Amino acid sequence: MSNPPARTSNPTMSSASSSAPPSQPQRSSAKGPLLLALTGPTSSGKTTITTALRQIFPPPHSLTIHADDFYKPDSEIPVKDGVQDWDCAGSLDLQKFESVLRRVKEGGEALEGLVRQGNFEGEMDGMHGVKGIKVEVVERLVKKVESWPKEMKQKKIVIVDGFLLLGKSVKEQIGKLSDVKVLLTARYEDAKRRREARNGYVTLEGFWEDPPGYFDKIVWPNYVDEHAWLFENGDVEGRIDKGKQSEEGMITLGWTSTLEETLEQVVEALEMALEDKAMAGE
């Protein structure tokens, strides 16, 4: 659940805080690359996991698309209660976002000229490490991937990282384009502490820093409004609705999992999806 510019567990888990082996991701009939939607609330670990995945599946075997790069110009960001709202669907150029995903899904190139936006601090820990994930864990997963059959390793993986990919207002436009959907969950207090520790975000026209009270007024209420439909009784810190999870073909990774455990489970989900495509001859 994974921000103003860059607010950048396991499948079939019954609770956002429980852990179980990934279930079979939803099959995609489309040819082309495998699209992974990695989403969740601000500060849930999306950028960290994405950074690690880029090391495990380095280009040209993977392509990373950040939803943050589709923010509208600062002057076009919606205003809520007198404050710019960088954490709503209206802050993103969804038409361009969808167009790029469709083009990539069909085997085309991503749109050139996208400006990297967001919060980049803490992504890397040293030259080759990822902050919060031991180098040995990444190296072990690299070796695991190297042992996969040739037809699986040849399939390109598109990692789509964003805070709103499965939100109720965009799931039909954006979420449905993904082959593997992973929702990272987070507790209110953890998300708030991490978010408020950030220094700010690079934007198209400058720089953004959350004003006092922004998390409670904008960030968390928006997350709840967009994602309550996925949880029992609308409690985003509670149990995932199994019916909705099955319907969406979604994997949920609980906030009790470490970043390393989450990374391993995402790689396992990708392996299962790639096996599925290989068996289908895609």
Buried (B, 14 or more C-beta within 10 A) or exposed (E): BBBBBBBBBBBBBBBBBBBBEBBBBBEBEBEBBBBBBBBBBBBBBBBBBBBBBBBBBEEEBBBBBBBBBBBBEBEEBBEBEEBBBBBBBBBBBBEBBBEBBEEBBEEEEBBEEBEEBBBBEBBBBEEEBBBBBEEEBBEEBBEBBEEBEEBBEEBBBBBBBBBBBBBBBBBEBBBBBBBBBBBBBBBBEBBBEBBEEBEBBBBBEEEBEBEEEBBEBBBBBBBBBBBBBBBBEEEBBBBBBEEBBEEBBBBBBBBBBEBBBBBBBBBBBBBBBBBBBBEEEB
